[in-house]
Amino acid sequence: MLSTSTANRFVRYDYLHDYDISNLKFAVIGGSALNRESQDIIKKYLSNTMIIQAYGMTELGGIITIQSSNATSGSCGIVIPNCQIKIIDTETGKTLGPNQTGELCAKTWTMMTGYYKNPEATKDIFDKNGWLHSGDLAYYNEIGEIFIVDRLKEIIKYKGYQISPNKIENLLQSHPAVLEVGVVGIPHSIYDELPIAFISKIPNKEVSEEELSKMVANNMMDIYKLRGGIKFLPSLPHTPSGKISRKKLRAMAKDLLNYQYASAPLL
């Protein structure tokens, strides 16, 4: 099983061609959202391997959705037996229909009864009807396939708008010189938060901050512009499970930007 971050690095380095991986028949990818384009690239590089995305949580007893061989790229597949999922509006709690983004909630036969000696955390994650609130923004299509959008707590708030870091990351990740991307919000005294991108480049390939900033500005709505800037790093920090550590990136962002810059009016 590969984390999304590891899978992206795995295929964007050219050294895959130097090894015989014909015996790799099956790979499961999870941990964070993997978009359609990235999954298609991975399938191209690992043409003899069945690439499957799955979604789950330790609190739910493991995997609760998984792709079939003919699943839509970018989805996490459909709900497995003995599990229930619903998508709810984050403001009203109302159950949403197909192609409407909200918080993913779930029930399974194997989910936890609560956090050990932590009743407050248990109360926060379960509602009165026993649904576990995942903290993930997601939607499902007309045939019931689940698509993860982002972590609810990682949404950037700019001038009252909600910005998905994952959408910016997916666009920047498509640049041929970009290896990994992590986008976080930094506090701003006027505009709530500003999106800043931390980027590692593929060895021996070059790209400028200006080029990537224009890429976002020309392909996304105005609110998604990288007003916090771009910072190139030799490598991005990761959690023990292989995910990009947004917590460490947020700390780095605060160190990079002084108060005068963060308080300056923006055009």
Helices and strands as residue ranges (DSSP letters): E 2-3, H 4-12, G 14-18, E 26-30, H 36-45, E 50-57, G 58-60, E 62-66, E 78-79, E 83-88, E 102-108, H 119-125, E 132-140, E 146-151, G 152-154, E 156-158, E 161-163, H 165-173, E 178-188, E 192-201, H 209-219, G 222-224, E 229-232, H 246-256, H 259-263
